[in-house]
Amino acid sequence: MTGPAHAMRLSAVLFLLICCAACKTPDRPENAPPPLVIAESKPETQVPLPLENLLFNARQLIVAGDYAGALQELDAAPASNSPPEQVRERSLLRTEARRHLLQSRIVDVWVQVPSVPVALGDNVSAELVIANIGATVLTIRARKAASGSSSAFRIEMLCEEFPADGTRIEHKLITTLNLSEDLVLEPSRRHAFPFSIDTLEVSPTSPTVRMVTIAATLHTSTLYSEGAEQRAALIFRPSRLLVLPRNWEQLTTEPLRQLDRVLERGAYEHLPVVLALLSEDQRPTAIARLQKAQSAADTSPAMQTSILAALVLCRRLTERVGFPAVESIDRQIP
């Protein structure tokens, strides 16, 4: 085919070939990585853990001092159909973790008593100390205006007697003090609330060694710090007071030698007092001597009984004084 029609058809074919070449995707080099394909992401669904697992994790974190982590575990949504006792324990652990968190970075509270023994009949001065360990002003309201509820201290004293005859005697005393006015503390400041301990309040005629453990709780209506309101009971670190019969000072010289003299003379009535005067590093030696005397054939029954009472006292003196167990409703504002 010749002429103008042939020339027009040839031009159309050339134009079509040029267009196809321009639209063709260039070949991928032989060593080039495959093209990246972005798949649509789907959120993973996390299966809720049983509440028993969350409680176990929270307990471990509280022991490790990670109170914020414990709260995160306790606030997680557990699997359904949790037993009622686990639900109750969750509430108690939440209260404990929040209290520890509050008292580790905002406020510190403790019971202050004499660190040396006192004599039976003395009226002992003690204090409830509140310290602001946060970075802002701490305010504890004496009374909440809306409800009229007031803040109050609850002081619990456990008096344990350790007579030489092995009798175990315990007395529990409870005292309540009201917070009469608002307490405002600048950072790094503290305030002490004094109270007294009457060592003759229980068994005034019993000349025995006594160990008095004093715990306290401040049930506060409102606490403000760091621009937020907190509502949680403040648990004071307990303290221990040692009360000895009068004229105990004569036994303070070289307590280990005094112990040997008591064992030699068979003066079993003095044994608990001598044990109470030993320093912490002297107690292992004293326990070894007591156990040796206990196994001796010539040790009298009265001394045997006194040795058992002294060993119980020694064990109690070495025990750590920790936070008391508190079972209260979780009133902390989230």
Secondary structure by P-SEA (a helix, b strand, c coil): cccaaaaaaaaaaaaaaaaaaaaccccccccccccccccbbbbbbbccccaaaaaaaaaaaaaacaaaaaaaaaaccccccccaaaaaaaaaaaaaaaaaaaaaccbbbbbbccccccccccbbbbbbccccccccbbbbbcccccccbbbbbbbbbbbbbbcccbbbbbbbbbbbbcccbbbbbccccbbbbbbbbcccccccccbbbbbbbbbbbbbcccccccccccbbbbbcbbbbbbbbcccccccccaaaaaaaaaaaaccccaaaaaaaaccccaaaaaaaaaaaaaacccccaaaaaaaaaaaaaaaaaacccccccccccccccc
